Structure formats: C-alpha cells, structure tokens
Amino acid sequence: MTGRMKGKEIPGMTLRDIVEMVTDSGNGQYDADQITAWISEIEGQAVDEVINHAEGDEVEFRDLDYGLDPDRELLIPDRFRDVYLYYARAKVDFLNQETERYNNDVAMFDAAYTGYAAWFRRTHRQKCQVSFSRM
C-alpha cells in the first residue's frame, strides 16, 4: 500500500526491506526464505482478519516467495513495520528457546498488530454484517 505526502507517492515497504531488517537485527542464523515464510504467515493473517473485513476489499492472498518477488510491496503500511519485525523476531527466539526474549517480542508484536488493526478499522469502512435475531 503506497501512501501520499503532499501529492507525492510514498513507496511502501517491500519484502526485501523487512528481510534485511530481520537479518541485520539477528545473527544471520535464518535465511531469507525462512524469514519470508514467517512474513507470509503474518501477511496472510492480516488479510484474513483485517483487510478483507473492509467494504470493497477482497484481497486474494498469495504466499510470498523471496526468490520470485523480493521487491513485492507488503500490505501493512511502513508505519506499522513492527508487526513484521516482532513477529519474525518472536519466531527466531522461539526456535532458539530464548523464552524471555520470545515473551517480550510476542507482547510487542501483539501491541503493533492491535494498533495496525485499530488504525485500519478506523480508516476503512467495515463490511455490513448480517445479524439474525430470534423472534
């Protein structure tokens, strides 16, 4: 999703951007394909839980593939990049059995994801939900 600032297009965050941030913040233990798989998980979750609940939006999610599209623009705006970063860091810490770091990363991810979802719902009209009541 690109943004606008005083009439200029602001390019969105790409898969390559996030993979490099995660790789730079870690010890290089996990490769771009593994990090991409994690980013794909959270991007798919955002599509299912947040984006496709907006009126007019029906995004068909396609798994990310670093080898094919490292410059693919991600769906969550750059200002919410912590959603991706903390999700990937939590995965790293979980696999490395770093329990305290994992717990901190999950808490930070949850705060970032909740903030993103709240912003999206405020700025996008939600689809009407049909409700039934008993008579």
Sequence and secondary structure as in RCSB ss.txt:
>XXXX:A:sequence
MTGRMKGKEIPGMTLRDIVEMVTDSGNGQYDADQITAWISEIEGQAVDEVINHAEGDEVEFRDLDYGLDPDRELL
IPDRFRDVYLYYARAKVDFLNQETERYNNDVAMFDAAYTGYAAWFRRTHRQKCQVSFSRM
>XXXX:A:secstr
  EEETTEEE   BHHHHHHHHHHHS S S HHHHHHHHHHHHHHHHHHTGGGBTT         TTT TT B S
S GGGTHHHHHHHHHHHHHHTT HHHHHHHHHHHHHHHHHHHHHHHHHS B         
